Amino acid sequence: MSISHFRAFPSERMDLEYPWMIWAAGWLALFKAFLWLAYEPVQAESVLRLLGAKFLLNTIPLVILAIGVWNLRRWAAWGLIAISVANLIFFIVNPQTLNAVLVVSEVRIYSIILSVITLLCNGPLGDIFILCAAPSMLKHAKN
């Protein structure tokens, strides 16, 4: 397949026949790449530096891999799987960073909703969902 068929937002991803798990995994990877810029957790400086380094290292690869997954590329599926596994290991090795992913608000329902969103987009839940989509990504991937 030539490079001309590789598009940032392939129109096929909006077709009804397009696998929804691949569509969702691509969006989740994009959210994981950028949502961390939208909130500022109150944590110790060492935790924030650790998370900042993790997020900075992940941003560009996640964008490239999201686009690659939407274009049904096998290398992108494997890359997204590898980053998800690495992120899960990161949270296991550094459990104190999970507190930075939780959002504290005076209104309890806001805390719950925002924490679920950040756990999904910046935390281990998103990585687990991407790994759940891995069989579909690999099944539909082209070389």
SVG drawing of the C-alpha trace seen along z (x, -y; Angstrom):
<svg xmlns="http://www.w3.org/2000/svg" viewBox="-23 -23 34 34">
<polyline fill="none" stroke="black" stroke-width="0.4" points="0.0,0.0 1.5,-3.4 2.0,-6.3 -0.9,-8.2 -3.4,-5.8 -2.1,-6.8 -4.3,-9.6 -4.6,-11.3 -8.3,-10.9 -9.3,-8.1 -12.9,-8.5 -13.4,-4.8 -13.3,-5.1 -16.8,-6.6 -18.3,-3.8 -20.7,-1.4 -18.6,1.6 -15.5,0.1 -14.6,2.0 -15.8,-0.2 -13.1,1.1 -10.4,-0.2 -12.2,-3.6 -12.5,-3.8 -8.9,-2.7 -7.7,-5.4 -9.7,-8.1 -8.6,-6.8 -5.0,-7.0 -5.5,-10.6 -7.2,-11.5 -4.4,-9.8 -1.9,-12.0 -3.5,-15.3 -6.0,-15.2 -3.2,-15.4 -2.7,-19.0 -6.2,-19.9 -5.8,-19.4 -3.4,-20.1 -3.3,-17.6 -2.2,-18.6 0.6,-16.2 4.2,-16.2 6.7,-17.7 8.4,-14.3 5.2,-12.7 4.4,-15.5 7.8,-15.3 7.5,-11.5 4.1,-11.9 5.2,-14.8 8.1,-12.8 5.7,-9.8 3.1,-12.0 5.7,-13.9 7.3,-10.6 3.9,-9.2 2.3,-12.2 3.9,-12.0 4.0,-8.2 0.3,-8.0 -0.8,-10.5 1.2,-8.6 -0.1,-5.2 -3.7,-6.4 -3.5,-7.5 -1.7,-4.2 -4.4,-2.2 -7.2,-4.0 -5.3,-3.2 -5.3,0.4 -1.5,0.7 -0.1,3.7 2.9,1.8 0.6,-0.7 -1.5,2.0 1.7,3.5 3.0,0.1 -0.3,-0.8 -0.2,2.6 3.4,2.0 2.7,-1.5 -0.4,-0.3 1.6,2.5 4.4,0.1 1.9,-2.3 0.3,0.4 3.7,1.4 4.4,-2.2 1.3,-2.4 2.2,0.9 5.7,-0.3 4.7,-3.8 1.3,-3.4 1.6,-6.9 1.0,-8.3 -2.6,-7.0 -3.6,-9.7 -2.7,-12.3 -5.1,-10.7 -8.0,-11.1 -9.9,-14.4 -11.0,-15.9 -14.0,-18.2 -16.3,-19.6 -19.2,-18.0 -19.0,-14.3 -20.6,-13.4 -18.1,-15.7 -15.2,-13.9 -16.5,-10.6 -17.2,-11.6 -14.0,-13.5 -12.0,-10.7 -13.5,-8.1 -12.6,-10.3 -9.0,-10.8 -8.6,-7.1 -9.8,-6.3 -7.8,-8.8 -4.6,-9.1 -4.8,-6.2 -4.8,-2.4 -8.4,-2.0 -7.6,-3.4 -4.7,-1.0 -6.8,1.9 -9.5,0.9 -6.8,0.6 -5.5,4.1 -9.1,5.4 -9.2,3.9 -5.9,5.5 -7.4,8.7 -9.6,6.6 -6.8,4.2 -4.5,7.2 -7.3,9.0 -8.1,6.1 -4.6,4.8 -2.8,4.7 0.9,5.0"/>
</svg>
